[in-house]
Amino acid sequence: PLNGATVDVSENELQLWYCQGAPISMPVGCVKSSGGANAILPRVHAVDVYLEVDGEARTDGHVCYGSDANLSRDKAIDAAVKGTMEGELWMKDFLKKGPSDGSKPWATIVQDNRWASDDGYVYLPLMANDVDNALMGDDKLTYVHSLMAKWAQLMAKVGAGTHSFS
């Protein structure tokens, strides 16, 4: 949360960055075989985004993938499965069922090229003057169009005024 800070969106842009010191797909284990050792690290293709507005959890369960922001949830899941390496083996079930702990995210962003082993952040462009500017020339951000559209829809529901977000 912003700890009460006022957010200035007078330039019509709002970007959030989730950053951490260690890489997002940092090693989680080690396998020893044939006299050597190999690190095991996850292929992170999807990140759940949780959101509360004025103390109310938003649990819409959007799946943000692809440049067609108007895809239904099922069509977005199908597109993500086709566009992700080996997605047919695991992604459809993962996206349909949601988090294994039963929590309900506002959205799940999906990147067909996984977050790399040296990426320590997730970029969430919520508002921008144009999508090309929000993409910053990075074609790997396969969720941006949909995420920005879902944010705009949410803002229309929330309406004008002062609101708290976390």
CNS distance restraints for C-alpha pairs under 8 A (distance, minus, plus):
assign (resid   1 and name CA) (resid 165 and name CA) 7.28 0.50 0.50
assign (resid   1 and name CA) (resid 166 and name CA) 5.05 0.50 0.50
assign (resid   2 and name CA) (resid 166 and name CA) 7.72 0.50 0.50
assign (resid   9 and name CA) (resid  13 and name CA) 5.56 0.50 0.50
assign (resid   9 and name CA) (resid  14 and name CA) 6.22 0.50 0.50
assign (resid  12 and name CA) (resid 127 and name CA) 6.54 0.50 0.50
assign (resid  12 and name CA) (resid 128 and name CA) 5.75 0.50 0.50
assign (resid  12 and name CA) (resid 129 and name CA) 5.98 0.50 0.50
assign (resid  13 and name CA) (resid 126 and name CA) 7.58 0.50 0.50
assign (resid  13 and name CA) (resid 127 and name CA) 4.79 0.50 0.50
assign (resid  13 and name CA) (resid 128 and name CA) 4.23 0.50 0.50
assign (resid  13 and name CA) (resid 129 and name CA) 6.49 0.50 0.50
assign (resid  14 and name CA) (resid 125 and name CA) 6.38 0.50 0.50
assign (resid  14 and name CA) (resid 126 and name CA) 5.51 0.50 0.50
assign (resid  14 and name CA) (resid 127 and name CA) 4.77 0.50 0.50
assign (resid  14 and name CA) (resid 128 and name CA) 6.48 0.50 0.50
assign (resid  15 and name CA) (resid 123 and name CA) 7.49 0.50 0.50
assign (resid  15 and name CA) (resid 124 and name CA) 5.80 0.50 0.50
assign (resid  15 and name CA) (resid 125 and name CA) 4.37 0.50 0.50
assign (resid  15 and name CA) (resid 126 and name CA) 5.65 0.50 0.50
assign (resid  15 and name CA) (resid 127 and name CA) 6.76 0.50 0.50
assign (resid  16 and name CA) (resid 123 and name CA) 6.27 0.50 0.50
assign (resid  16 and name CA) (resid 124 and name CA) 5.00 0.50 0.50
assign (resid  16 and name CA) (resid 125 and name CA) 6.21 0.50 0.50
assign (resid  16 and name CA) (resid 126 and name CA) 7.41 0.50 0.50
assign (resid  17 and name CA) (resid 121 and name CA) 6.50 0.50 0.50
assign (resid  17 and name CA) (resid 122 and name CA) 5.77 0.50 0.50
assign (resid  17 and name CA) (resid 123 and name CA) 4.75 0.50 0.50
assign (resid  17 and name CA) (resid 124 and name CA) 5.91 0.50 0.50
assign (resid  18 and name CA) (resid 121 and name CA) 5.28 0.50 0.50
assign (resid  18 and name CA) (resid 122 and name CA) 5.07 0.50 0.50
assign (resid  18 and name CA) (resid 123 and name CA) 6.54 0.50 0.50
assign (resid  18 and name CA) (resid 124 and name CA) 7.85 0.50 0.50
assign (resid  19 and name CA) (resid 120 and name CA) 5.71 0.50 0.50
assign (resid  19 and name CA) (resid 121 and name CA) 4.15 0.50 0.50
assign (resid  19 and name CA) (resid 122 and name CA) 6.54 0.50 0.50
assign (resid  20 and name CA) (resid  24 and name CA) 7.63 0.50 0.50
assign (resid  20 and name CA) (resid 120 and name CA) 5.35 0.50 0.50
assign (resid  20 and name CA) (resid 121 and name CA) 6.21 0.50 0.50
assign (resid  21 and name CA) (resid 120 and name CA) 6.25 0.50 0.50
assign (resid  22 and name CA) (resid  26 and name CA) 6.70 0.50 0.50
assign (resid  22 and name CA) (resid 120 and name CA) 5.85 0.50 0.50
assign (resid  23 and name CA) (resid 116 and name CA) 7.86 0.50 0.50
assign (resid  23 and name CA) (resid 117 and name CA) 5.75 0.50 0.50
assign (resid  23 and name CA) (resid 118 and name CA) 5.13 0.50 0.50
assign (resid  23 and name CA) (resid 119 and name CA) 5.11 0.50 0.50
assign (resid  23 and name CA) (resid 120 and name CA) 4.28 0.50 0.50
assign (resid  23 and name CA) (resid 121 and name CA) 7.69 0.50 0.50
assign (resid  24 and name CA) (resid  44 and name CA) 7.50 0.50 0.50
assign (resid  24 and name CA) (resid 115 and name CA) 7.00 0.50 0.50
assign (resid  24 and name CA) (resid 116 and name CA) 7.63 0.50 0.50
assign (resid  24 and name CA) (resid 117 and name CA) 6.75 0.50 0.50
assign (resid  24 and name CA) (resid 118 and name CA) 7.52 0.50 0.50
assign (resid  24 and name CA) (resid 119 and name CA) 5.98 0.50 0.50
assign (resid  24 and name CA) (resid 120 and name CA) 5.33 0.50 0.50
assign (resid  24 and name CA) (resid 121 and name CA) 7.00 0.50 0.50
assign (resid  25 and name CA) (resid  41 and name CA) 5.90 0.50 0.50
assign (resid  25 and name CA) (resid  42 and name CA) 5.47 0.50 0.50
assign (resid  25 and name CA) (resid  43 and name CA) 6.52 0.50 0.50
assign (resid  25 and name CA) (resid  44 and name CA) 6.14 0.50 0.50
assign (resid  25 and name CA) (resid 115 and name CA) 6.88 0.50 0.50
assign (resid  25 and name CA) (resid 116 and name CA) 6.63 0.50 0.50
assign (resid  25 and name CA) (resid 117 and name CA) 5.06 0.50 0.50
assign (resid  25 and name CA) (resid 118 and name CA) 7.66 0.50 0.50
assign (resid  25 and name CA) (resid 119 and name CA) 7.59 0.50 0.50
assign (resid  26 and name CA) (resid  41 and name CA) 5.78 0.50 0.50
assign (resid  26 and name CA) (resid  42 and name CA) 7.34 0.50 0.50
assign (resid  26 and name CA) (resid 117 and name CA) 6.00 0.50 0.50
assign (resid  26 and name CA) (resid 118 and name CA) 7.95 0.50 0.50
assign (resid  27 and name CA) (resid  39 and name CA) 6.00 0.50 0.50
assign (resid  27 and name CA) (resid  40 and name CA) 5.41 0.50 0.50
assign (resid  27 and name CA) (resid  41 and name CA) 4.23 0.50 0.50
assign (resid  27 and name CA) (resid  42 and name CA) 7.24 0.50 0.50
assign (resid  28 and name CA) (resid  39 and name CA) 7.55 0.50 0.50
assign (resid  28 and name CA) (resid  40 and name CA) 5.82 0.50 0.50
assign (resid  28 and name CA) (resid  41 and name CA) 5.55 0.50 0.50
assign (resid  28 and name CA) (resid  42 and name CA) 7.44 0.50 0.50
assign (resid  29 and name CA) (resid  39 and name CA) 5.93 0.50 0.50
assign (resid  29 and name CA) (resid  40 and name CA) 5.08 0.50 0.50
assign (resid  29 and name CA) (resid  41 and name CA) 7.14 0.50 0.50
assign (resid  30 and name CA) (resid  37 and name CA) 6.51 0.50 0.50
assign (resid  30 and name CA) (resid  38 and name CA) 5.57 0.50 0.50
assign (resid  30 and name CA) (resid  39 and name CA) 4.43 0.50 0.50
assign (resid  30 and name CA) (resid  40 and name CA) 5.50 0.50 0.50
assign (resid  31 and name CA) (resid  37 and name CA) 5.54 0.50 0.50
assign (resid  31 and name CA) (resid  38 and name CA) 5.23 0.50 0.50
assign (resid  31 and name CA) (resid  39 and name CA) 6.38 0.50 0.50
assign (resid  31 and name CA) (resid  40 and name CA) 7.05 0.50 0.50
assign (resid  32 and name CA) (resid  36 and name CA) 5.59 0.50 0.50
assign (resid  32 and name CA) (resid  37 and name CA) 4.23 0.50 0.50
assign (resid  32 and name CA) (resid  38 and name CA) 6.34 0.50 0.50
assign (resid  33 and name CA) (resid  37 and name CA) 6.20 0.50 0.50
assign (resid  33 and name CA) (resid  38 and name CA) 7.91 0.50 0.50
assign (resid  41 and name CA) (resid 117 and name CA) 7.93 0.50 0.50
assign (resid  43 and name CA) (resid 114 and name CA) 5.96 0.50 0.50
assign (resid  43 and name CA) (resid 115 and name CA) 7.32 0.50 0.50
assign (resid  44 and name CA) (resid 114 and name CA) 5.27 0.50 0.50
assign (resid  44 and name CA) (resid 115 and name CA) 5.65 0.50 0.50
assign (resid  44 and name CA) (resid 116 and name CA) 8.00 0.50 0.50
assign (resid  45 and name CA) (resid  84 and name CA) 7.88 0.50 0.50
assign (resid  45 and name CA) (resid 110 and name CA) 5.61 0.50 0.50
assign (resid  45 and name CA) (resid 111 and name CA) 5.13 0.50 0.50
assign (resid  45 and name CA) (resid 112 and name CA) 6.32 0.50 0.50
assign (resid  45 and name CA) (resid 113 and name CA) 6.85 0.50 0.50
assign (resid  45 and name CA) (resid 114 and name CA) 4.57 0.50 0.50
assign (resid  45 and name CA) (resid 115 and name CA) 6.41 0.50 0.50
assign (resid  46 and name CA) (resid 108 and name CA) 6.38 0.50 0.50
assign (resid  46 and name CA) (resid 109 and name CA) 5.49 0.50 0.50
assign (resid  46 and name CA) (resid 110 and name CA) 4.39 0.50 0.50
assign (resid  46 and name CA) (resid 111 and name CA) 6.32 0.50 0.50
assign (resid  47 and name CA) (resid 108 and name CA) 5.51 0.50 0.50
assign (resid  47 and name CA) (resid 109 and name CA) 5.38 0.50 0.50
assign (resid  47 and name CA) (resid 110 and name CA) 6.71 0.50 0.50
assign (resid  48 and name CA) (resid 105 and name CA) 5.84 0.50 0.50
assign (resid  48 and name CA) (resid 106 and name CA) 7.64 0.50 0.50
assign (resid  48 and name CA) (resid 107 and name CA) 5.96 0.50 0.50
assign (resid  48 and name CA) (resid 108 and name CA) 4.30 0.50 0.50
assign (resid  48 and name CA) (resid 109 and name CA) 6.43 0.50 0.50
assign (resid  49 and name CA) (resid 105 and name CA) 5.59 0.50 0.50
assign (resid  49 and name CA) (resid 106 and name CA) 5.82 0.50 0.50
assign (resid  49 and name CA) (resid 107 and name CA) 5.22 0.50 0.50
assign (resid  49 and name CA) (resid 108 and name CA) 5.86 0.50 0.50
assign (resid  49 and name CA) (resid 109 and name CA) 7.43 0.50 0.50
assign (resid  50 and name CA) (resid  57 and name CA) 7.85 0.50 0.50
assign (resid  50 and name CA) (resid  58 and name CA) 7.40 0.50 0.50
assign (resid  50 and name CA) (resid  59 and name CA) 7.65 0.50 0.50
assign (resid  50 and name CA) (resid 104 and name CA) 7.67 0.50 0.50
assign (resid  50 and name CA) (resid 105 and name CA) 4.69 0.50 0.50
assign (resid  50 and name CA) (resid 106 and name CA) 5.20 0.50 0.50
assign (resid  50 and name CA) (resid 107 and name CA) 7.00 0.50 0.50
assign (resid  51 and name CA) (resid  57 and name CA) 6.00 0.50 0.50
assign (resid  51 and name CA) (resid  58 and name CA) 5.61 0.50 0.50
assign (resid  51 and name CA) (resid  59 and name CA) 7.73 0.50 0.50
assign (resid  51 and name CA) (resid 105 and name CA) 7.24 0.50 0.50
assign (resid  51 and name CA) (resid 106 and name CA) 5.86 0.50 0.50
assign (resid  51 and name CA) (resid 165 and name CA) 7.08 0.50 0.50
assign (resid  51 and name CA) (resid 166 and name CA) 5.78 0.50 0.50
assign (resid  52 and name CA) (resid  56 and name CA) 5.12 0.50 0.50
assign (resid  52 and name CA) (resid  57 and name CA) 4.24 0.50 0.50
assign (resid  52 and name CA) (resid  58 and name CA) 5.65 0.50 0.50
assign (resid  52 and name CA) (resid 164 and name CA) 7.96 0.50 0.50
assign (resid  52 and name CA) (resid 165 and name CA) 5.60 0.50 0.50
assign (resid  52 and name CA) (resid 166 and name CA) 5.15 0.50 0.50
assign (resid  53 and name CA) (resid  57 and name CA) 6.53 0.50 0.50
assign (resid  53 and name CA) (resid  58 and name CA) 7.11 0.50 0.50
assign (resid  53 and name CA) (resid 163 and name CA) 6.85 0.50 0.50
assign (resid  53 and name CA) (resid 164 and name CA) 5.69 0.50 0.50
assign (resid  53 and name CA) (resid 165 and name CA) 4.72 0.50 0.50
assign (resid  53 and name CA) (resid 166 and name CA) 6.74 0.50 0.50
assign (resid  54 and name CA) (resid 163 and name CA) 5.78 0.50 0.50
assign (resid  54 and name CA) (resid 164 and name CA) 4.81 0.50 0.50
assign (resid  54 and name CA) (resid 165 and name CA) 6.28 0.50 0.50
assign (resid  55 and name CA) (resid 164 and name CA) 7.34 0.50 0.50
assign (resid  55 and name CA) (resid 165 and name CA) 7.69 0.50 0.50
assign (resid  58 and name CA) (resid 105 and name CA) 7.29 0.50 0.50
assign (resid  58 and name CA) (resid 106 and name CA) 5.27 0.50 0.50
assign (resid  59 and name CA) (resid 104 and name CA) 5.21 0.50 0.50
assign (resid  59 and name CA) (resid 105 and name CA) 5.14 0.50 0.50
assign (resid  59 and name CA) (resid 106 and name CA) 4.38 0.50 0.50
assign (resid  59 and name CA) (resid 107 and name CA) 7.63 0.50 0.50
assign (resid  60 and name CA) (resid 104 and name CA) 7.72 0.50 0.50
assign (resid  60 and name CA) (resid 105 and name CA) 6.94 0.50 0.50
assign (resid  60 and name CA) (resid 106 and name CA) 4.87 0.50 0.50
assign (resid  60 and name CA) (resid 107 and name CA) 6.71 0.50 0.50
assign (resid  61 and name CA) (resid 104 and name CA) 6.58 0.50 0.50
assign (resid  61 and name CA) (resid 105 and name CA) 5.54 0.50 0.50
assign (resid  61 and name CA) (resid 106 and name CA) 5.01 0.50 0.50
assign (resid  61 and name CA) (resid 107 and name CA) 4.90 0.50 0.50
assign (resid  61 and name CA) (resid 108 and name CA) 6.91 0.50 0.50
assign (resid  62 and name CA) (resid  73 and name CA) 6.30 0.50 0.50
assign (resid  62 and name CA) (resid 106 and name CA) 6.31 0.50 0.50
assign (resid  62 and name CA) (resid 107 and name CA) 4.32 0.50 0.50
assign (resid  62 and name CA) (resid 108 and name CA) 6.17 0.50 0.50
assign (resid  62 and name CA) (resid 150 and name CA) 7.78 0.50 0.50
assign (resid  63 and name CA) (resid  73 and name CA) 5.87 0.50 0.50
assign (resid  63 and name CA) (resid  76 and name CA) 6.19 0.50 0.50
assign (resid  63 and name CA) (resid  77 and name CA) 6.69 0.50 0.50
assign (resid  63 and name CA) (resid  95 and name CA) 7.67 0.50 0.50
assign (resid  63 and name CA) (resid 107 and name CA) 5.69 0.50 0.50
assign (resid  63 and name CA) (resid 108 and name CA) 4.97 0.50 0.50
assign (resid  63 and name CA) (resid 109 and name CA) 6.12 0.50 0.50
assign (resid  63 and name CA) (resid 110 and name CA) 7.36 0.50 0.50
assign (resid  64 and name CA) (resid  69 and name CA) 7.80 0.50 0.50
assign (resid  64 and name CA) (resid  76 and name CA) 6.89 0.50 0.50
assign (resid  64 and name CA) (resid 107 and name CA) 6.85 0.50 0.50
assign (resid  64 and name CA) (resid 108 and name CA) 6.07 0.50 0.50
assign (resid  64 and name CA) (resid 109 and name CA) 4.78 0.50 0.50
assign (resid  64 and name CA) (resid 110 and name CA) 6.13 0.50 0.50
assign (resid  64 and name CA) (resid 143 and name CA) 4.97 0.50 0.50
assign (resid  64 and name CA) (resid 144 and name CA) 7.46 0.50 0.50
assign (resid  64 and name CA) (resid 145 and name CA) 7.92 0.50 0.50
assign (resid  64 and name CA) (resid 146 and name CA) 5.02 0.50 0.50
assign (resid  64 and name CA) (resid 147 and name CA) 5.60 0.50 0.50
assign (resid  65 and name CA) (resid  69 and name CA) 7.95 0.50 0.50
assign (resid  65 and name CA) (resid  76 and name CA) 5.94 0.50 0.50
assign (resid  65 and name CA) (resid  77 and name CA) 7.79 0.50 0.50
assign (resid  65 and name CA) (resid  79 and name CA) 7.35 0.50 0.50
assign (resid  65 and name CA) (resid  80 and name CA) 6.17 0.50 0.50
assign (resid  65 and name CA) (resid 109 and name CA) 6.51 0.50 0.50
assign (resid  65 and name CA) (resid 110 and name CA) 5.50 0.50 0.50
assign (resid  65 and name CA) (resid 111 and name CA) 7.13 0.50 0.50
assign (resid  65 and name CA) (resid 142 and name CA) 5.60 0.50 0.50
assign (resid  65 and name CA) (resid 143 and name CA) 4.23 0.50 0.50
assign (resid  65 and name CA) (resid 144 and name CA) 7.54 0.50 0.50
assign (resid  65 and name CA) (resid 145 and name CA) 7.77 0.50 0.50
assign (resid  65 and name CA) (resid 146 and name CA) 6.20 0.50 0.50
assign (resid  66 and name CA) (resid  76 and name CA) 7.34 0.50 0.50
assign (resid  66 and name CA) (resid  79 and name CA) 7.31 0.50 0.50
assign (resid  66 and name CA) (resid  80 and name CA) 7.59 0.50 0.50
assign (resid  66 and name CA) (resid 142 and name CA) 5.22 0.50 0.50
assign (resid  66 and name CA) (resid 143 and name CA) 5.70 0.50 0.50
assign (resid  66 and name CA) (resid 144 and name CA) 7.80 0.50 0.50
assign (resid  66 and name CA) (resid 145 and name CA) 6.90 0.50 0.50
assign (resid  66 and name CA) (resid 146 and name CA) 6.82 0.50 0.50
assign (resid  67 and name CA) (resid 142 and name CA) 7.05 0.50 0.50
assign (resid  67 and name CA) (resid 143 and name CA) 7.41 0.50 0.50
assign (resid  67 and name CA) (resid 144 and name CA) 7.62 0.50 0.50
assign (resid  67 and name CA) (resid 145 and name CA) 5.25 0.50 0.50
assign (resid  67 and name CA) (resid 146 and name CA) 6.63 0.50 0.50
assign (resid  68 and name CA) (resid 145 and name CA) 7.01 0.50 0.50
assign (resid  68 and name CA) (resid 146 and name CA) 6.78 0.50 0.50
assign (resid  69 and name CA) (resid 145 and name CA) 5.69 0.50 0.50
assign (resid  69 and name CA) (resid 146 and name CA) 4.13 0.50 0.50
assign (resid  69 and name CA) (resid 147 and name CA) 7.73 0.50 0.50
assign (resid  69 and name CA) (resid 149 and name CA) 6.06 0.50 0.50
assign (resid  69 and name CA) (resid 150 and name CA) 7.85 0.50 0.50
assign (resid  70 and name CA) (resid 146 and name CA) 7.44 0.50 0.50
assign (resid  71 and name CA) (resid  75 and name CA) 5.71 0.50 0.50
assign (resid  71 and name CA) (resid  76 and name CA) 5.68 0.50 0.50
assign (resid  72 and name CA) (resid  76 and name CA) 6.09 0.50 0.50
assign (resid  73 and name CA) (resid  77 and name CA) 6.18 0.50 0.50
assign (resid  74 and name CA) (resid  78 and name CA) 6.24 0.50 0.50
assign (resid  75 and name CA) (resid  79 and name CA) 6.13 0.50 0.50
assign (resid  76 and name CA) (resid  80 and name CA) 6.11 0.50 0.50
assign (resid  77 and name CA) (resid  81 and name CA) 6.13 0.50 0.50
assign (resid  77 and name CA) (resid  92 and name CA) 6.40 0.50 0.50
assign (resid  77 and name CA) (resid  95 and name CA) 6.73 0.50 0.50
assign (resid  77 and name CA) (resid  96 and name CA) 7.73 0.50 0.50
assign (resid  78 and name CA) (resid  82 and name CA) 6.32 0.50 0.50
assign (resid  78 and name CA) (resid  92 and name CA) 7.21 0.50 0.50
assign (resid  79 and name CA) (resid  83 and name CA) 6.05 0.50 0.50
assign (resid  80 and name CA) (resid  84 and name CA) 5.94 0.50 0.50
assign (resid  80 and name CA) (resid  87 and name CA) 7.37 0.50 0.50
assign (resid  80 and name CA) (resid  91 and name CA) 7.72 0.50 0.50
assign (resid  80 and name CA) (resid 110 and name CA) 6.95 0.50 0.50
assign (resid  80 and name CA) (resid 112 and name CA) 7.04 0.50 0.50
assign (resid  81 and name CA) (resid  86 and name CA) 7.93 0.50 0.50
assign (resid  81 and name CA) (resid  87 and name CA) 4.55 0.50 0.50
assign (resid  81 and name CA) (resid  88 and name CA) 5.46 0.50 0.50
assign (resid  81 and name CA) (resid  91 and name CA) 5.78 0.50 0.50
assign (resid  81 and name CA) (resid  92 and name CA) 6.02 0.50 0.50
assign (resid  82 and name CA) (resid  87 and name CA) 6.43 0.50 0.50
assign (resid  82 and name CA) (resid  88 and name CA) 6.88 0.50 0.50
assign (resid  83 and name CA) (resid  87 and name CA) 7.28 0.50 0.50
assign (resid  83 and name CA) (resid 112 and name CA) 5.73 0.50 0.50
assign (resid  84 and name CA) (resid 111 and name CA) 7.63 0.50 0.50
assign (resid  84 and name CA) (resid 112 and name CA) 4.44 0.50 0.50
assign (resid  84 and name CA) (resid 113 and name CA) 6.96 0.50 0.50
assign (resid  85 and name CA) (resid 112 and name CA) 7.01 0.50 0.50
assign (resid  85 and name CA) (resid 113 and name CA) 7.73 0.50 0.50
assign (resid  86 and name CA) (resid  90 and name CA) 7.40 0.50 0.50
assign (resid  87 and name CA) (resid  91 and name CA) 4.86 0.50 0.50
assign (resid  87 and name CA) (resid  92 and name CA) 7.17 0.50 0.50
assign (resid  88 and name CA) (resid  92 and name CA) 6.59 0.50 0.50
assign (resid  90 and name CA) (resid  94 and name CA) 6.31 0.50 0.50
assign (resid  91 and name CA) (resid  95 and name CA) 6.00 0.50 0.50
assign (resid  92 and name CA) (resid  96 and name CA) 6.01 0.50 0.50
assign (resid  93 and name CA) (resid  97 and name CA) 6.01 0.50 0.50
assign (resid  94 and name CA) (resid  98 and name CA) 5.91 0.50 0.50
assign (resid  94 and name CA) (resid  99 and name CA) 7.54 0.50 0.50
assign (resid  98 and name CA) (resid 102 and name CA) 7.26 0.50 0.50
assign (resid  98 and name CA) (resid 103 and name CA) 7.76 0.50 0.50
assign (resid  98 and name CA) (resid 104 and name CA) 7.18 0.50 0.50
assign (resid  99 and name CA) (resid 103 and name CA) 6.03 0.50 0.50
assign (resid  99 and name CA) (resid 104 and name CA) 7.19 0.50 0.50
assign (resid 109 and name CA) (resid 143 and name CA) 5.67 0.50 0.50
assign (resid 109 and name CA) (resid 147 and name CA) 7.44 0.50 0.50
assign (resid 110 and name CA) (resid 142 and name CA) 6.87 0.50 0.50
assign (resid 110 and name CA) (resid 143 and name CA) 5.83 0.50 0.50
assign (resid 111 and name CA) (resid 115 and name CA) 7.53 0.50 0.50
assign (resid 111 and name CA) (resid 140 and name CA) 6.56 0.50 0.50
assign (resid 111 and name CA) (resid 141 and name CA) 6.09 0.50 0.50
assign (resid 111 and name CA) (resid 142 and name CA) 5.29 0.50 0.50
assign (resid 111 and name CA) (resid 143 and name CA) 6.34 0.50 0.50
assign (resid 112 and name CA) (resid 140 and name CA) 7.07 0.50 0.50
assign (resid 112 and name CA) (resid 142 and name CA) 6.69 0.50 0.50
assign (resid 113 and name CA) (resid 140 and name CA) 6.06 0.50 0.50
assign (resid 115 and name CA) (resid 119 and name CA) 6.11 0.50 0.50
assign (resid 124 and name CA) (resid 144 and name CA) 7.63 0.50 0.50
assign (resid 124 and name CA) (resid 147 and name CA) 7.88 0.50 0.50
assign (resid 125 and name CA) (resid 134 and name CA) 6.07 0.50 0.50
assign (resid 125 and name CA) (resid 144 and name CA) 6.79 0.50 0.50
assign (resid 125 and name CA) (resid 147 and name CA) 7.61 0.50 0.50
assign (resid 125 and name CA) (resid 148 and name CA) 6.75 0.50 0.50
assign (resid 126 and name CA) (resid 147 and name CA) 6.70 0.50 0.50
assign (resid 126 and name CA) (resid 148 and name CA) 4.92 0.50 0.50
assign (resid 126 and name CA) (resid 151 and name CA) 6.04 0.50 0.50
assign (resid 126 and name CA) (resid 152 and name CA) 7.99 0.50 0.50
assign (resid 127 and name CA) (resid 134 and name CA) 7.91 0.50 0.50
assign (resid 127 and name CA) (resid 148 and name CA) 6.11 0.50 0.50
assign (resid 127 and name CA) (resid 151 and name CA) 7.69 0.50 0.50
assign (resid 127 and name CA) (resid 152 and name CA) 7.77 0.50 0.50
assign (resid 128 and name CA) (resid 133 and name CA) 7.00 0.50 0.50
assign (resid 128 and name CA) (resid 134 and name CA) 5.95 0.50 0.50
assign (resid 129 and name CA) (resid 133 and name CA) 7.19 0.50 0.50
assign (resid 130 and name CA) (resid 134 and name CA) 6.55 0.50 0.50
assign (resid 131 and name CA) (resid 135 and name CA) 6.11 0.50 0.50
assign (resid 131 and name CA) (resid 144 and name CA) 7.52 0.50 0.50
assign (resid 131 and name CA) (resid 145 and name CA) 6.66 0.50 0.50
assign (resid 132 and name CA) (resid 136 and name CA) 6.59 0.50 0.50
assign (resid 132 and name CA) (resid 137 and name CA) 7.09 0.50 0.50
assign (resid 133 and name CA) (resid 137 and name CA) 7.65 0.50 0.50
assign (resid 134 and name CA) (resid 144 and name CA) 7.66 0.50 0.50
assign (resid 135 and name CA) (resid 139 and name CA) 7.17 0.50 0.50
assign (resid 135 and name CA) (resid 141 and name CA) 6.76 0.50 0.50
assign (resid 135 and name CA) (resid 144 and name CA) 7.01 0.50 0.50
assign (resid 143 and name CA) (resid 147 and name CA) 6.04 0.50 0.50
assign (resid 144 and name CA) (resid 148 and name CA) 6.07 0.50 0.50
assign (resid 145 and name CA) (resid 149 and name CA) 6.35 0.50 0.50
assign (resid 146 and name CA) (resid 150 and name CA) 6.12 0.50 0.50
assign (resid 147 and name CA) (resid 151 and name CA) 6.17 0.50 0.50
assign (resid 148 and name CA) (resid 152 and name CA) 6.24 0.50 0.50
assign (resid 149 and name CA) (resid 153 and name CA) 6.27 0.50 0.50
assign (resid 150 and name CA) (resid 154 and name CA) 6.21 0.50 0.50
assign (resid 151 and name CA) (resid 155 and name CA) 6.18 0.50 0.50
assign (resid 152 and name CA) (resid 156 and name CA) 6.28 0.50 0.50
assign (resid 153 and name CA) (resid 157 and name CA) 6.50 0.50 0.50
assign (resid 154 and name CA) (resid 158 and name CA) 6.15 0.50 0.50
assign (resid 155 and name CA) (resid 159 and name CA) 5.93 0.50 0.50
